[in-house]
């Protein structure tokens, strides 16, 4: 029997609705947290509070993969969203009755970081349990579209909450969005996991080291993890910290940054829409590797264009190519992983993407202060180019195909 297309599958759409509600809630939460921290402390203190979540996320991410594989991703996601809902509503209540200062915000940031470390591997592992393997690229395309939607809708919605009811209302809105995801997640039907009958009886450490050995011995996953790590290390610094400094150097202003980011988001959204419609890309490993090389060239070019219009065009191409690359990386990662290890494999990928890569932000800023934007963008492009080269040189990854 042919697989049901993911975008027509009610079960997948329930998961997508839950993910959309949670992702929009994330954006509302981050705006509420940063705004409240700025009001309650100095700029340096506010920056520290908003950065706190990165610490438990990086430290606990690999353990989150073990938990996702042991207890199932759906159960982990339901528990995580419930904890996040309770935490933000508790802070909203504190803000309603007084001015509690920075400590509750710091505690909330730490809780979110720890919960993120559990959620991210589970989020990556769930698609293999709710749809056929041939639909993984389409599911990742749909997820990419939701990410773009959440970034467009979430921050303005949080700002509206602050404007109408203050920071307590914004936190309350985030809590309601997390709560709305729960009945949808409960309604998601999860297929039986092949590992459910053969789950290892060893300890958590044994599961973790077993997952790392599995990746190390896999001919496709080992180079794919290297490609993902290098791509993120070369990409996130220049396109986050570097872009702001580049716009200031070129005199584009805040409006110019907005247009460039809009170009990037449009390109990434178009790539997600394309894969949602097509459902599969032939010769996925080769396309993934070549897209890394092309994105490297575009990143280097971004720092050389003087006019904002040209920068928007380059950013559009970066978004298109990197969006394609990201969806293919996620789909191949899940397609190649044994179902018993998919949570741990996802956690290793997320460790580099969400734990290590953000640590390059201060390094990027310091490097631009010393050498300027051009050399730093070129250095980031070289690292991204290395990711493409690794993919092209790894024969098994280069020949990898998505399942039909």
Steps between C-alpha positions, in 0.01 A plus 500: 500500500632844406591734782257784570658835410601674821318824417175302465548283808281614795745345744792702361285812488413459869870483579564801277228700676650414839845597379370830356329594827811415701736680260291818501492476880881480497525828310250670731691370803840620380369847428327514840814376678736747335262795545436418866870453569584836345237667717620326817878537467792648313567411134784271610274321747228466238750348257612252765143393576413443134823301446456275805288244319792410273692344793263214596407455136862429406577292810187282491433467126667159457311365800179621339561263211528206741170598664324535163613151396414344837158650566380596152502848341125565527500446877803724541343779291175491698687518830730777376222727377310443826804608704555806280134596531508475880829691526399801289156523663668499842721795396196676353331464839803646680502797263131561562546536875827696509848565360696186583827610339741296293522178703172343380595590143840336540339189647249492213779527243682207663182291504440574132857406413470167681162426341634595154774240547227237536262639238737544207608135463140386551380748238752359256411140579121528476454525118632145451223380733205679337560467126673281242870531426423623150325806647789624716616772258144628467456503880821697542385743233173549688692550823714764328188687392369497858833636627472793258137558596585496870779754457270734305198466731653434842701815571224745389248298703725526806543873443123539477462311828748734672329806355150396606558328832864537597763230538272281714255482210779409257620215722140390547450494123811283458364262764166473321675420171700225669179369655326499160762259364428238767163359379635485146807305614282265705292433187804412286516127427849356525602184317667219687873549530715200398704565812197479730538124533879500507586808706836468668487434870829679566539833673476848353877527459506172311223629271687825439835339418322241289342778296835670447657169391210448260561838335875446484455167324235619250632583154237767428419643842862558603582740213146645509546609863831663401327680212225629731750615763722686252202656323361642825838615629567693180147631451345621824763753608517704178126480435404607854760724663686580178197618306416770755857630497511483121182707470642759739825515304318541167251754637196284418332572834247289686271501196779354289553218748129427487501479121805271495347271762175500304693392191662217692170390651327509162768280345492250786120492490504439125735204548270353766196552278675332207583191704151492651355488149751260344553271797835372378825621345694252283867449591442670832854448631656661194253791501564555872877513447484731199261733681762541772754618245253739334391650833866558590548709187183699574600568863838635388327716238260654754781695667616643168178659371465873577130550428216365710306384192787278390537373857132400505548305176805320642317429827212354299741258331659412835159425649398288203817290493547471877131421544533215250816385676337504844193302394711238324733469799206439733327255267816299428592495868170333586483280191846354563460454876390170646167566676650394833763777477322789327457705820869473587610576146277809498640611836858492368397711202316745726797515737704665226216707353344629822775451757838567339417728205349784711828519690651650184293819542742682732797367301346632180447844652855511634646387167306766309629759745857394420486425126171636364194335350649392168768261635264353760228429243763338277621288793143386567459423130816288507362294790170451311698407191686238704163351591416464131843354428458239774170397345647476152799298622294256707387252235218342700353837596541633146305201367236502775136505386180578682259205516220491248 
